[in-house]
């Protein structure tokens, strides 16, 4: 690597800002303090964590890190950059040409690269790197946890081990004649669901949706998906997923899981119309954005009994109200924005990304 400070142009994603905090001494001090506060419950020594990474990346620190919010900002800042890091912004021939001969790496903060022009990168000798994000895997696990918990009604029956507790919860426990029958479900809890051979409908088979599909396939669930554009057959096969329209997915799936980006178009994506179509008794899971499900229509679908259960990570308001009517339903589980946690998921993602960038750049500049 040259003796001059390396330049990185980084999409201004909330976690990618950590690259600036780690590598650029000019990073705002209030940003460093904010991340130290953000990580304190899992990583008390945030400053020490930053120093340990700096010690491992050799002359990749200090660096000039430019955060950009839009495609024009990316194009306007990329001249002379060695590295571009993106999550949703595009990198094509124009950005590569504007960067010039210095550009060596385009890093995707994720594994799918539909907005990175691989042919243009190959022509310019620019390497494309990807990262399978632990935080995405953790969010998929959160979605599966909510699905399993609702199917087994764990939020309703966990720790109910006495007849008194069960009766107080509205159940009718009994005693079976063990000389003739097993003793399973002596609490007589009705409405339990087994996910094996049930249909999971994934709305948006992006990075988190695909991680969920892998885990649902291990449970031998049938998987269907819908999104704006159908995926190539090899990707469908890899994730055991069959494409269908939204209405068909809703009407035939035992579990529906939402994995859509935040945008004006996805607000109230599931509203009264969709909830009237959804299969009676289905479980609806949302580990994406809360406002993708119309709040009023959701309460009506739960009150009518049409929905078998609803799981949500990240409430409509943060913090929420303990008296909110949504959490009064017994078949609703809401977790307080835990999908990507613990913090080490994202911290380890960024550490791996930064160290790998430094090592790849170093190898590219070694003789031979």
C-alpha positions as a Python dict, from the first residue, in 0.01 Angstrom:
ca = {
    (1, 'X'): (0, 0, 0),
    (2, 'X'): (126, 350, -72),
    (3, 'X'): (237, 580, 206),
    (4, 'X'): (-45, 828, 136),
    (5, 'X'): (-370, 786, 327),
    (6, 'X'): (-600, 535, 154),
    (7, 'X'): (-935, 675, 51),
    (8, 'X'): (-1261, 488, 103),
    (9, 'X'): (-1600, 603, -20),
    (10, 'X'): (-1862, 441, 201),
    (11, 'X'): (-2240, 441, 179),
    (12, 'X'): (-2382, 619, 482),
    (13, 'X'): (-2549, 315, 634),
    (14, 'X'): (-2596, 329, 1011),
    (15, 'X'): (-2347, 45, 1073),
    (16, 'X'): (-2108, 125, 787),
    (17, 'X'): (-2037, 454, 969),
    (18, 'X'): (-1823, 238, 1197),
    (19, 'X'): (-1566, 221, 915),
    (20, 'X'): (-1519, 596, 949),
    (21, 'X'): (-1501, 573, 1329),
    (22, 'X'): (-1232, 303, 1313),
    (23, 'X'): (-1019, 428, 1025),
    (24, 'X'): (-1054, 805, 995),
    (25, 'X'): (-905, 1024, 1273),
    (26, 'X'): (-1125, 1307, 1144),
    (27, 'X'): (-1443, 1119, 1232),
    (28, 'X'): (-1672, 1335, 1448),
    (29, 'X'): (-1602, 1285, 1818),
    (30, 'X'): (-1975, 1280, 1893),
    (31, 'X'): (-2015, 988, 1652),
    (32, 'X'): (-1746, 792, 1835),
    (33, 'X'): (-1916, 871, 2168),
    (34, 'X'): (-2256, 772, 2025),
    (35, 'X'): (-2126, 431, 1912),
    (36, 'X'): (-1954, 376, 2247),
    (37, 'X'): (-2292, 437, 2414),
    (38, 'X'): (-2472, 219, 2155),
    (39, 'X'): (-2240, -76, 2222),
    (40, 'X'): (-2185, -35, 2596),
    (41, 'X'): (-2413, -319, 2714),
    (42, 'X'): (-2231, -576, 2497),
    (43, 'X'): (-1892, -406, 2451),
    (44, 'X'): (-1794, -182, 2743),
    (45, 'X'): (-1451, -105, 2593),
    (46, 'X'): (-1554, 25, 2251),
    (47, 'X'): (-1243, 244, 2222),
    (48, 'X'): (-1020, -55, 2290),
    (49, 'X'): (-1205, -252, 2021),
    (50, 'X'): (-1131, 23, 1769),
    (51, 'X'): (-764, 29, 1868),
    (52, 'X'): (-731, -348, 1831),
    (53, 'X'): (-862, -333, 1476),
    (54, 'X'): (-634, -39, 1389),
    (55, 'X'): (-335, -239, 1512),
    (56, 'X'): (-426, -525, 1277),
    (57, 'X'): (-472, -327, 956),
    (58, 'X'): (-118, -184, 930),
    (59, 'X'): (-106, 120, 700),
    (60, 'X'): (-478, 103, 623),
    (61, 'X'): (-504, 336, 925),
    (62, 'X'): (-531, 631, 917),
    (63, 'X'): (-759, 658, 615),
    (64, 'X'): (-976, 919, 448),
    (65, 'X'): (-1332, 787, 475),
    (66, 'X'): (-1604, 972, 284),
    (67, 'X'): (-1964, 889, 376),
    (68, 'X'): (-2216, 936, 94),
    (69, 'X'): (-2595, 925, 97),
    (70, 'X'): (-2687, 918, -270),
    (71, 'X'): (-2576, 814, -615),
    (72, 'X'): (-2467, 1170, -711),
    (73, 'X'): (-2265, 1198, -387),
    (74, 'X'): (-2096, 866, -460),
    (75, 'X'): (-2005, 979, -810),
    (76, 'X'): (-1883, 1316, -683),
    (77, 'X'): (-1654, 1175, -412),
    (78, 'X'): (-1508, 866, -573),
    (79, 'X'): (-1210, 1023, -757),
    (80, 'X'): (-887, 878, -622),
    (81, 'X'): (-1056, 617, -401),
    (82, 'X'): (-903, 274, -351),
    (83, 'X'): (-1223, 125, -207),
    (84, 'X'): (-1598, 172, -251),
    (85, 'X'): (-1827, 17, 12),
    (86, 'X'): (-2199, -1, -64),
    (87, 'X'): (-2512, -152, 83),
    (88, 'X'): (-2782, -37, -162),
    (89, 'X'): (-2612, 220, -389),
    (90, 'X'): (-2506, 116, -740),
    (91, 'X'): (-2153, 88, -873),
    (92, 'X'): (-2131, 84, -1251),
    (93, 'X'): (-1913, 202, -1536),
    (94, 'X'): (-1963, 572, -1450),
    (95, 'X'): (-1850, 532, -1088),
    (96, 'X'): (-1555, 314, -1186),
    (97, 'X'): (-1445, 563, -1452),
    (98, 'X'): (-1479, 854, -1208),
    (99, 'X'): (-1265, 673, -953),
    (100, 'X'): (-982, 624, -1200),
    (101, 'X'): (-689, 386, -1183),
    (102, 'X'): (-668, 396, -804),
    (103, 'X'): (-986, 193, -751),
    (104, 'X'): (-903, -163, -647),
    (105, 'X'): (-1205, -296, -457),
    (106, 'X'): (-1582, -266, -453),
    (107, 'X'): (-1710, -410, -126),
    (108, 'X'): (-2076, -508, -92),
    (109, 'X'): (-2208, -497, 265),
    (110, 'X'): (-2392, -823, 206),
    (111, 'X'): (-2377, -1114, -38),
    (112, 'X'): (-2608, -1016, -324),
    (113, 'X'): (-2464, -782, -588),
    (114, 'X'): (-2743, -691, -833),
    (115, 'X'): (-2641, -323, -838),
    (116, 'X'): (-2270, -380, -889),
    (117, 'X'): (-2169, -407, -1255),
    (118, 'X'): (-1940, -710, -1248),
    (119, 'X'): (-1847, -676, -1616),
    (120, 'X'): (-1736, -314, -1568),
    (121, 'X'): (-1538, -415, -1258),
    (122, 'X'): (-1368, -698, -1446),
    (123, 'X'): (-1270, -469, -1734),
    (124, 'X'): (-1112, -225, -1490),
    (125, 'X'): (-941, -493, -1282),
    (126, 'X'): (-1151, -405, -978),
    (127, 'X'): (-1219, -687, -730),
    (128, 'X'): (-1569, -737, -591),
    (129, 'X'): (-1588, -852, -229),
    (130, 'X'): (-1898, -962, -38),
    (131, 'X'): (-1983, -1027, 326),
    (132, 'X'): (-2237, -1270, 468),
    (133, 'X'): (-2369, -1058, 750),
    (134, 'X'): (-2410, -1211, 1092),
    (135, 'X'): (-2673, -950, 1174),
    (136, 'X'): (-2885, -1074, 883),
    (137, 'X'): (-2850, -1432, 1003),
    (138, 'X'): (-2950, -1324, 1355),
    (139, 'X'): (-3257, -1140, 1221),
    (140, 'X'): (-3362, -1453, 1032),
    (141, 'X'): (-3320, -1650, 1355),
    (142, 'X'): (-3541, -1396, 1530),
    (143, 'X'): (-3809, -1446, 1267),
    (144, 'X'): (-3788, -1823, 1302),
    (145, 'X'): (-3798, -1790, 1682),
    (146, 'X'): (-4118, -1585, 1665),
    (147, 'X'): (-4268, -1836, 1424),
    (148, 'X'): (-4183, -2134, 1643),
    (149, 'X'): (-4293, -1960, 1962),
    (150, 'X'): (-4632, -1873, 1811),
    (151, 'X'): (-4677, -2219, 1663),
    (152, 'X'): (-4605, -2379, 2002),
    (153, 'X'): (-4780, -2096, 2195),
    (154, 'X'): (-4477, -2057, 2420),
    (155, 'X'): (-4568, -1701, 2515),
    (156, 'X'): (-4897, -1836, 2654),
    (157, 'X'): (-4791, -2158, 2826),
    (158, 'X'): (-4425, -2124, 2928),
    (159, 'X'): (-4368, -2204, 3298),
    (160, 'X'): (-4729, -2311, 3353),
    (161, 'X'): (-4660, -2636, 3539),
    (162, 'X'): (-4931, -2657, 3803),
    (163, 'X'): (-5302, -2720, 3765),
    (164, 'X'): (-5372, -2395, 3946),
    (165, 'X'): (-5160, -2194, 3702),
    (166, 'X'): (-5312, -2363, 3400),
    (167, 'X'): (-5669, -2308, 3515),
    (168, 'X'): (-5592, -1944, 3589),
    (169, 'X'): (-5463, -1915, 3231),
    (170, 'X'): (-5790, -2056, 3097),
    (171, 'X'): (-5685, -2415, 3033),
    (172, 'X'): (-5855, -2737, 3154),
    (173, 'X'): (-5579, -2969, 3278),
    (174, 'X'): (-5666, -3330, 3342),
    (175, 'X'): (-5523, -3663, 3461),
    (176, 'X'): (-5478, -3944, 3209),
    (177, 'X'): (-5485, -4314, 3284),
    (178, 'X'): (-5119, -4397, 3225),
    (179, 'X'): (-5196, -4767, 3216),
    (180, 'X'): (-5365, -4704, 2881),
    (181, 'X'): (-5252, -4369, 2736),
    (182, 'X'): (-4950, -4143, 2715),
    (183, 'X'): (-4942, -3829, 2928),
    (184, 'X'): (-4869, -3573, 2657),
    (185, 'X'): (-5042, -3234, 2680),
    (186, 'X'): (-5221, -3309, 3007),
    (187, 'X'): (-5280, -2932, 3016),
    (188, 'X'): (-5513, -2974, 2716),
    (189, 'X'): (-5374, -2680, 2524),
    (190, 'X'): (-5547, -2655, 2187),
    (191, 'X'): (-5440, -2495, 1859),
    (192, 'X'): (-5074, -2597, 1858),
    (193, 'X'): (-4902, -2604, 1518),
    (194, 'X'): (-4618, -2820, 1385),
    (195, 'X'): (-4412, -2641, 1118),
    (196, 'X'): (-4307, -2964, 944),
    (197, 'X'): (-4462, -2972, 592),
    (198, 'X'): (-4637, -2640, 652),
    (199, 'X'): (-4604, -2369, 390),
    (200, 'X'): (-4393, -2063, 459),
    (201, 'X'): (-4454, -1762, 238),
    (202, 'X'): (-4160, -1520, 226),
    (203, 'X'): (-4241, -1172, 101),
    (204, 'X'): (-3904, -1053, -31),
    (205, 'X'): (-3639, -1321, -82),
    (206, 'X'): (-3348, -1087, -21),
    (207, 'X'): (-3057, -1148, 212),
    (208, 'X'): (-3259, -1198, 533),
    (209, 'X'): (-3538, -1380, 351),
    (210, 'X'): (-3284, -1624, 209),
    (211, 'X'): (-3132, -1687, 550),
    (212, 'X'): (-3481, -1765, 681),
    (213, 'X'): (-3547, -1996, 385),
    (214, 'X'): (-3235, -2200, 463),
    (215, 'X'): (-3354, -2254, 818),
    (216, 'X'): (-3714, -2326, 721),
    (217, 'X'): (-3594, -2582, 466),
    (218, 'X'): (-3414, -2763, 750),
    (219, 'X'): (-3755, -2794, 918),
    (220, 'X'): (-3888, -2941, 591),
    (221, 'X'): (-4131, -2658, 536),
    (222, 'X'): (-4259, -2586, 186),
    (223, 'X'): (-4132, -2243, 81),
    (224, 'X'): (-4292, -2000, -159),
    (225, 'X'): (-4186, -1641, -216),
    (226, 'X'): (-4298, -1328, -391),
    (227, 'X'): (-4126, -1004, -486),
    (228, 'X'): (-4114, -754, -771),
    (229, 'X'): (-3882, -964, -988),
    (230, 'X'): (-3859, -1342, -1000),
    (231, 'X'): (-3518, -1488, -919),
    (232, 'X'): (-3318, -1716, -1154),
    (233, 'X'): (-3394, -2090, -1128),
    (234, 'X'): (-3058, -2174, -970),
    (235, 'X'): (-3123, -1935, -679),
    (236, 'X'): (-3476, -2071, -633),
    (237, 'X'): (-3332, -2423, -617),
    (238, 'X'): (-3062, -2320, -370),
    (239, 'X'): (-3324, -2186, -128),
    (240, 'X'): (-3591, -2450, -203),
    (241, 'X'): (-3830, -2169, -295),
    (242, 'X'): (-4111, -2151, -551),
    (243, 'X'): (-4231, -1821, -693),
    (244, 'X'): (-4596, -1711, -680),
    (245, 'X'): (-4802, -1393, -667),
    (246, 'X'): (-4873, -1212, -342),
    (247, 'X'): (-5241, -1306, -322),
    (248, 'X'): (-5167, -1674, -382),
    (249, 'X'): (-4892, -1667, -121),
    (250, 'X'): (-5123, -1510, 136),
    (251, 'X'): (-5414, -1743, 65),
    (252, 'X'): (-5211, -2066, 79),
    (253, 'X'): (-4935, -2010, 338),
    (254, 'X'): (-4954, -2125, 698),
    (255, 'X'): (-4686, -1872, 793),
    (256, 'X'): (-4611, -1542, 618),
    (257, 'X'): (-4285, -1356, 685),
    (258, 'X'): (-4214, -1002, 565),
    (259, 'X'): (-3868, -901, 442),
    (260, 'X'): (-3912, -579, 248),
    (261, 'X'): (-3699, -263, 243),
    (262, 'X'): (-3809, 55, 414),
    (263, 'X'): (-3972, 281, 154),
    (264, 'X'): (-4295, 476, 96),
    (265, 'X'): (-4409, 192, -132),
    (266, 'X'): (-4389, -69, 145),
    (267, 'X'): (-4576, 130, 409),
    (268, 'X'): (-4901, -57, 494),
    (269, 'X'): (-4800, -322, 242),
    (270, 'X'): (-5019, -560, 442),
    (271, 'X'): (-5351, -384, 497),
    (272, 'X'): (-5717, -479, 530),
    (273, 'X'): (-5729, -619, 175),
    (274, 'X'): (-5434, -852, 229),
    (275, 'X'): (-5554, -958, 574),
    (276, 'X'): (-5890, -1051, 423),
    (277, 'X'): (-5706, -1279, 178),
    (278, 'X'): (-5463, -1440, 422),
    (279, 'X'): (-5526, -1805, 508),
    (280, 'X'): (-5743, -1831, 821),
    (281, 'X'): (-5527, -1923, 1119),
    (282, 'X'): (-5201, -1823, 950),
    (283, 'X'): (-4911, -1678, 1146),
    (284, 'X'): (-4781, -1338, 1030),
    (285, 'X'): (-4418, -1253, 1111),
    (286, 'X'): (-4258, -911, 1068),
    (287, 'X'): (-3888, -867, 1147),
    (288, 'X'): (-3860, -593, 886),
    (289, 'X'): (-4031, -258, 948),
    (290, 'X'): (-4341, -235, 1170),
    (291, 'X'): (-4528, 6, 944),
    (292, 'X'): (-4534, -252, 665),
    (293, 'X'): (-4844, -389, 841),
    (294, 'X'): (-5138, -152, 886),
    (295, 'X'): (-5179, -121, 1261),
    (296, 'X'): (-5559, -80, 1270),
    (297, 'X'): (-5626, -355, 1016),
    (298, 'X'): (-5393, -587, 1208),
    (299, 'X'): (-5586, -541, 1534),
    (300, 'X'): (-5913, -610, 1352),
    (301, 'X'): (-5775, -930, 1196),
    (302, 'X'): (-5657, -1049, 1537),
    (303, 'X'): (-5985, -957, 1707),
    (304, 'X'): (-6186, -1144, 1443),
    (305, 'X'): (-5974, -1457, 1491),
    (306, 'X'): (-5866, -1466, 1126),
    (307, 'X'): (-5496, -1444, 1217),
    (308, 'X'): (-5357, -1736, 1411),
    (309, 'X'): (-5080, -1520, 1553),
    (310, 'X'): (-4857, -1221, 1494),
    (311, 'X'): (-4487, -1186, 1570),
    (312, 'X'): (-4313, -849, 1552),
    (313, 'X'): (-3959, -735, 1622),
    (314, 'X'): (-3944, -356, 1653),
    (315, 'X'): (-4269, -201, 1772),
    (316, 'X'): (-4451, 80, 1593),
    (317, 'X'): (-4323, 322, 1859),
    (318, 'X'): (-3985, 293, 2031),
    (319, 'X'): (-4021, 281, 2324),
    (320, 'X'): (-4380, 160, 2316),
    (321, 'X'): (-4674, 183, 2555),
    (322, 'X'): (-4733, -110, 2790),
    (323, 'X'): (-5107, -46, 2753),
    (324, 'X'): (-5107, -70, 2374),
    (325, 'X'): (-5404, -287, 2270),
    (326, 'X'): (-5191, -492, 2029),
    (327, 'X'): (-4994, -663, 2303),
    (328, 'X'): (-5312, -757, 2489),
    (329, 'X'): (-5380, -1034, 2237),
    (330, 'X'): (-5258, -1369, 2368),
    (331, 'X'): (-5140, -1476, 2022),
    (332, 'X'): (-4910, -1176, 1973),
    (333, 'X'): (-4539, -1164, 2052),
    (334, 'X'): (-4349, -836, 2023),
    (335, 'X'): (-3977, -816, 2093),
    (336, 'X'): (-3795, -484, 2148),
    (337, 'X'): (-3586, -460, 1829),
    (338, 'X'): (-3362, -760, 1897),
    (339, 'X'): (-3330, -907, 1548),
    (340, 'X'): (-2967, -816, 1477),
    (341, 'X'): (-2849, -847, 1837),
    (342, 'X'): (-2621, -900, 2018),
    (343, 'X'): (-2406, -607, 1906),
    (344, 'X'): (-2120, -844, 1828),
    (345, 'X'): (-2304, -961, 1518),
    (346, 'X'): (-2263, -623, 1349),
    (347, 'X'): (-1935, -542, 1522),
    (348, 'X'): (-1786, -870, 1398),
    (349, 'X'): (-1924, -798, 1051),
    (350, 'X'): (-1747, -461, 1038),
    (351, 'X'): (-1427, -598, 1190),
    (352, 'X'): (-1414, -876, 930),
    (353, 'X'): (-1488, -629, 651),
    (354, 'X'): (-1218, -378, 752),
    (355, 'X'): (-947, -637, 816),
    (356, 'X'): (-1023, -821, 492),
    (357, 'X'): (-1010, -496, 291),
    (358, 'X'): (-669, -416, 439),
    (359, 'X'): (-536, -764, 365),
    (360, 'X'): (-666, -772, 6),
    (361, 'X'): (-518, -429, -69),
    (362, 'X'): (-188, -539, 80),
    (363, 'X'): (-179, -855, -131),
    (364, 'X'): (-263, -660, -446),
    (365, 'X'): (43, -439, -393),
    (366, 'X'): (289, -715, -315),
    (367, 'X'): (538, -789, -595),
    (368, 'X'): (460, -1081, -823),
}
